Amino acid sequence: AQTVTQSQPEMSVQEAETVTLSCTYDTSESDYYLFWYKQPPSRQMILVIRQEAYKQQNATENRFSVNFQKAAKSFSLKISDSQLGDAAMYFCAYSGGADGLTFGKGTHLIIQP
Amino acid sequence: GAVVSQHPSRVICKSGTSVKIECRSLDFQATTMFWYRQFPKKSLMLMATSNEGSKATYEQGVEKDKFLINHASLTLSTLTVTSAHPEDSSFYICSAPLLGPVIPSTDTQYFGPGTRLTVL
């Protein structure tokens, strides 16, 4: 079974600074997808970024980028120029393709003004 | 982006009653939908996969007779919590994958806003 580990229950960063959220996973598959989802207090899950395992290039979406290390099974999220609206729970997730997602326990991100 | 709705957003019921939660994909079709459960300050746990035209598949430890799933059409899946008890109180979230040659492409799941169930 696949597992996803987020070892940082909570992270705090000053507004406008950069923060990196860690995620590691375990799988025996070679093709899979990785995601970062954001869950604000409204509890609506919002896709932040996705990465296909077969792609070596790290995904980027504006201020959000990932560092995908397939051999190390690591998938960290970097948020640049942090904004107050980035405050939320961030979940790392794994999918084998047509499967449901396996989530990590989440990291609570606090943005200090 | 793709939109998934859930109804109701919040429900309070008495112990022993059944509650139905609807999940709809509003602007795309979904042959598969997923149901998750989230306890307070916890992560999402996959409960089951809803398959249009066939039986749902349940994750280990999830009672299929307690959590009835019906995928009536390509845009609607329902989760019925039967004979609900206080321990069934939770936040239930559905998701649907967006298929086809669109951006973002397959295997990206879009989530409904969730349903908070409170069983008294």
Interface residues (C-beta under 8 A of the other chain):
Chain A: Y33 F35 Y37 S42 R43 Q44 M45 I46 L47 R50 F91 S95 G97 A98 D99 G100 L101 T102 F103 G104 K105 G106
Chain B: G1 T32 F34 Y36 Q38 K42 S43 L44 M45 L46 T49 E59 F91 I93 S95 P97 P104 D107 T108 Q109 Y110 F111 P113 G114
